[in-house]
Amino acid sequence: MDLLDRLAEPGLDLLGRVDTLLASGVPEGHPVWPLLRRMQALPGEAVRTFLDLRPAPLSGAGRTVRQFVRDYDDACAALTDQAAWSGPAASAYGQARAGLLRHLDEGPDSLVGRLESTAGYADALADWAERSRLALARALADVLGSAEAVTVVAATAPRVGGATVPVSTVPPWPDDRAGPARPGGVTTPAGSGGAPGAAAGGPGTGASARAAAEIAARVLAVLAVAYDGAETLLRQWAPSLAEMPWRPRPTGPATSEPLRVRWRDD
């Protein structure tokens, strides 16, 4: 369990409240707008998805791929032995053997080279996942202790008969003609009754809406940087991960030399 796991429960609770307020309206011109368009998700949903990304399986995949290199080494060792015969067939066999050895293990453009690149890519992804989870954990810790979090929690904890009602159990607002907020939505409007914390000026204009947008911007900005890093890794490693097709080399013309076999005493 890392720092992000420990902050997941309170972080998702806060971001669920943020999602509720954002679904009722986002302040016009706020920096969160381009992040929402880019991520195509509200912060709660985006973080919940990111929590499933862990470095350990990626590191394990790299170790597994490297184990196959030994099998290729054994195959190359078997092909290295020189044939105890000569003649046209032996020459053709030697050419084919040399070509197969090059294909199996000769530099980065070989099957072993591709295996090593695949393992290296898995290791790079594991390091990226670990760094990204730490950055997200720091962002969650920052917003959980912020003044904006106090505003959001206060705005999404209505009291009915003196008791606080959890946000998930609050029924649709009486005058909300658009119905309850849609999960994952951004532009669902509220009616004249408004959502928790809505200002009289309209959706997205109150202090709670601004606070929710600020928290969302901080969290989504970290996720955007993380996904940028993943795309950069893919571009960097893509040439080394391309398929390595078999390219047979042309053989020489057939000759009429006699076949000679050398006997070896074991």
C-alpha positions as CSV (number, residue, x, y, z in Angstrom):
1,M,0.0,0.0,0.0
2,D,1.5,3.3,-1.0
3,L,0.6,6.9,-0.2
4,L,-2.0,7.1,-2.9
5,D,-3.8,4.0,-1.5
6,R,-3.9,5.6,2.0
7,L,-5.4,8.8,0.6
8,A,-7.8,7.1,-1.8
9,E,-10.9,6.9,0.5
10,P,-10.9,10.6,1.7
11,G,-9.8,11.8,-1.7
12,L,-12.6,10.0,-3.6
13,D,-15.1,11.3,-1.1
14,L,-14.0,14.9,-1.6
15,L,-13.8,14.4,-5.4
16,G,-17.3,12.9,-5.5
17,R,-18.6,16.1,-3.9
18,V,-16.5,18.1,-6.4
19,D,-18.1,16.1,-9.3
20,T,-21.6,16.9,-7.9
21,L,-20.9,20.6,-7.9
22,L,-19.3,20.6,-11.3
23,A,-22.2,18.8,-12.8
24,S,-24.3,21.7,-11.6
25,G,-22.1,24.3,-13.4
26,V,-18.5,25.3,-13.9
27,P,-17.4,28.9,-13.6
28,E,-17.1,30.5,-17.1
29,G,-13.5,30.9,-18.2
30,H,-12.0,28.8,-15.4
31,P,-8.8,27.0,-16.2
32,V,-10.5,23.7,-15.4
33,W,-12.5,23.8,-18.7
34,P,-9.6,22.8,-21.1
35,L,-8.7,20.0,-18.6
36,L,-12.2,18.7,-18.6
37,R,-12.3,18.7,-22.3
38,R,-9.0,17.0,-22.6
39,M,-9.6,14.3,-19.9
40,Q,-13.2,13.7,-20.9
41,A,-13.9,12.9,-17.3
42,L,-14.7,14.5,-14.0
43,P,-11.9,14.4,-11.4
44,G,-13.5,11.7,-9.2
45,E,-14.0,9.3,-12.2
46,A,-10.5,10.1,-13.5
47,V,-8.8,9.4,-10.2
48,R,-10.8,6.2,-9.6
49,T,-9.6,4.9,-12.9
50,F,-6.0,5.9,-12.2
51,L,-6.0,4.0,-8.9
52,D,-6.1,0.7,-10.8
53,L,-2.7,1.5,-12.3
54,R,0.1,-0.1,-10.3
55,P,3.8,-0.4,-11.0
56,A,4.2,-3.9,-9.6
57,P,2.5,-5.8,-12.5
58,L,4.5,-3.8,-15.0
59,S,7.8,-4.6,-13.3
60,G,6.7,-8.3,-13.2
61,A,6.0,-8.2,-16.9
62,G,9.6,-7.0,-17.5
63,R,11.1,-9.8,-15.5
64,T,9.0,-12.4,-17.3
65,V,10.0,-11.1,-20.7
66,R,13.7,-11.3,-19.7
67,Q,13.3,-15.0,-18.8
68,F,12.6,-15.7,-22.5
69,V,16.0,-14.4,-23.5
70,R,17.6,-17.5,-22.0
71,D,15.6,-19.7,-24.3
72,Y,16.8,-17.7,-27.3
73,D,20.4,-18.0,-26.0
74,D,20.1,-21.8,-25.9
75,A,18.8,-21.8,-29.5
76,C,21.7,-19.6,-30.6
77,A,24.1,-21.9,-28.9
78,A,22.8,-24.9,-30.8
79,L,23.1,-23.1,-34.1
80,T,26.6,-22.0,-33.4
81,D,28.0,-25.5,-33.8
82,Q,29.7,-26.0,-37.2
83,A,28.4,-28.8,-39.4
84,A,30.8,-31.6,-40.0
85,W,30.1,-31.7,-43.7
86,S,30.9,-29.7,-46.8
87,G,29.5,-29.1,-50.3
88,P,26.6,-27.1,-51.8
89,A,24.1,-28.3,-49.2
90,A,26.5,-27.6,-46.3
91,S,27.1,-24.1,-47.8
92,A,23.4,-23.4,-48.1
93,Y,22.8,-24.6,-44.6
94,G,25.6,-22.4,-43.3
95,Q,24.1,-19.4,-45.0
96,A,20.7,-20.2,-43.5
97,R,22.2,-20.8,-40.1
98,A,24.0,-17.5,-40.1
99,G,20.9,-15.7,-41.2
100,L,18.9,-17.3,-38.4
101,L,21.5,-16.4,-35.9
102,R,21.4,-12.8,-37.0
103,H,17.6,-12.8,-36.8
104,L,17.7,-14.3,-33.3
105,D,20.4,-12.3,-31.6
106,E,22.4,-9.7,-33.4
107,G,21.9,-6.2,-32.0
108,P,18.7,-4.3,-31.3
109,D,17.1,-5.3,-34.6
110,S,16.8,-9.0,-33.6
111,L,14.3,-11.0,-31.6
112,V,16.5,-10.9,-28.5
113,G,16.9,-7.2,-29.0
114,R,13.1,-6.7,-29.2
115,L,12.6,-8.8,-26.1
116,E,15.1,-6.6,-24.2
117,S,13.4,-3.5,-25.5
118,T,10.0,-4.8,-24.4
119,A,11.3,-5.5,-20.9
120,G,12.9,-2.1,-20.8
121,Y,9.6,-0.5,-21.9
122,A,7.8,-2.3,-19.1
123,D,10.4,-1.1,-16.6
124,A,10.0,2.5,-17.8
125,L,6.2,2.2,-17.5
126,A,6.6,0.9,-13.9
127,D,8.8,3.8,-13.0
128,W,6.3,6.2,-14.7
129,A,3.4,4.6,-12.7
130,E,5.2,4.9,-9.4
131,R,6.2,8.6,-10.0
132,S,2.7,9.5,-11.3
133,R,1.0,7.8,-8.3
134,L,3.2,9.8,-5.9
135,A,2.4,13.1,-7.7
136,L,-1.3,12.4,-7.6
137,A,-1.1,11.5,-3.9
138,R,0.6,14.8,-3.2
139,A,-2.1,16.6,-5.1
140,L,-4.8,14.9,-3.1
141,A,-3.1,15.7,0.2
142,D,-2.9,19.3,-0.9
143,V,-6.5,19.7,-1.8
144,L,-7.8,17.6,1.2
145,G,-6.2,20.2,3.5
146,S,-7.3,23.3,1.5
147,A,-9.8,26.0,2.2
148,E,-11.6,24.9,-1.0
149,A,-12.2,21.5,0.5
150,V,-13.9,23.0,3.5
151,T,-16.2,25.1,1.1
152,V,-17.0,22.0,-1.0
153,V,-17.8,19.8,2.0
154,A,-20.0,22.5,3.6
155,A,-21.9,23.0,0.3
156,T,-22.5,19.3,-0.3
157,A,-23.6,18.3,3.2
158,P,-27.2,19.6,3.5
159,R,-29.1,19.2,6.7
160,V,-32.6,17.8,6.9
161,G,-34.3,18.0,10.3
162,G,-31.0,18.9,12.0
163,A,-29.1,15.8,10.6
164,T,-26.5,15.8,7.9
165,V,-27.5,13.8,4.9
166,P,-24.8,12.2,2.8
167,V,-24.6,13.5,-0.7
168,S,-25.3,10.1,-2.3
169,T,-28.7,10.0,-0.5
170,V,-29.9,13.5,-1.4
171,P,-33.0,13.3,-3.7
172,P,-33.3,15.4,-6.8
173,W,-34.0,19.1,-6.0
174,P,-37.7,20.0,-6.2
175,D,-37.4,22.5,-9.0
176,D,-34.5,20.8,-10.9
177,R,-36.2,20.2,-14.3
178,A,-33.0,18.6,-15.6
179,G,-33.2,15.9,-13.0
180,P,-30.3,14.6,-10.9
181,A,-26.7,15.3,-11.9
182,R,-25.5,12.9,-14.6
183,P,-22.4,10.9,-13.6
184,G,-19.5,12.0,-15.7
185,G,-21.3,15.0,-17.0
186,V,-20.0,18.6,-17.0
187,T,-22.7,20.8,-18.3
188,T,-25.9,19.4,-16.7
189,P,-27.9,22.6,-15.7
190,A,-29.8,23.0,-12.5
191,G,-33.2,24.4,-12.2
192,S,-34.2,27.4,-10.1
193,G,-33.9,25.3,-7.0
194,G,-30.2,24.8,-7.7
195,A,-27.8,22.2,-6.4
196,P,-26.1,22.4,-3.1
197,G,-24.1,25.6,-2.8
198,A,-25.5,27.1,-6.0
199,A,-25.6,30.9,-6.1
200,A,-28.5,33.0,-7.1
201,G,-26.6,34.2,-10.1
202,G,-26.8,30.8,-11.7
203,P,-24.9,27.5,-11.9
204,G,-21.2,27.8,-11.5
205,T,-21.2,31.3,-10.1
206,G,-21.1,30.6,-6.3
207,A,-18.2,30.2,-4.0
208,S,-18.7,26.4,-3.8
209,A,-18.6,26.1,-7.6
210,R,-15.4,28.1,-7.7
211,A,-13.9,25.9,-5.0
212,A,-14.9,22.7,-6.8
213,A,-13.4,24.0,-10.0
214,E,-10.2,24.9,-8.3
215,I,-9.8,21.4,-6.7
216,A,-10.7,19.8,-10.0
217,A,-8.1,21.9,-11.9
218,R,-5.3,20.9,-9.5
219,V,-6.1,17.2,-9.7
220,L,-6.7,17.0,-13.4
221,A,-3.6,19.0,-14.1
222,V,-1.5,16.3,-12.4
223,L,-3.3,13.5,-14.3
224,A,-2.8,15.4,-17.6
225,V,1.0,15.6,-16.9
226,A,1.0,11.8,-16.1
227,Y,-0.7,10.9,-19.3
228,D,1.6,13.2,-21.2
229,G,4.5,11.2,-19.7
230,A,2.9,7.9,-20.8
231,E,2.5,9.2,-24.4
232,T,6.1,10.4,-24.4
233,L,7.4,7.0,-23.3
234,L,5.4,5.3,-26.1
235,R,6.9,7.6,-28.7
236,Q,10.4,7.0,-27.4
237,W,10.1,3.3,-27.3
238,A,7.9,2.6,-30.3
239,P,10.8,2.2,-32.8
240,S,12.4,-0.5,-30.6
241,L,9.1,-2.3,-30.1
242,A,8.2,-2.7,-33.8
243,E,7.7,-6.1,-35.3
244,M,10.9,-7.8,-36.4
245,P,10.0,-9.8,-39.5
246,W,12.2,-12.5,-40.9
247,R,14.3,-11.3,-43.8
248,P,16.0,-14.2,-45.6
249,R,19.2,-13.3,-47.5
250,P,19.6,-14.4,-51.1
251,T,21.5,-17.6,-51.6
252,G,24.3,-18.1,-54.1
253,P,24.0,-20.1,-57.3
254,A,23.9,-23.9,-57.2
255,T,27.2,-25.7,-57.8
256,S,28.1,-29.2,-58.8
257,E,30.7,-29.7,-56.0
258,P,30.6,-33.1,-54.4
259,L,29.2,-33.6,-50.9
260,R,31.9,-34.3,-48.3
261,V,31.1,-35.6,-44.8
262,R,33.7,-35.5,-42.1
263,W,33.3,-38.3,-39.5
264,R,34.1,-37.4,-36.0
265,D,35.0,-39.9,-33.3
266,D,33.1,-39.3,-30.1
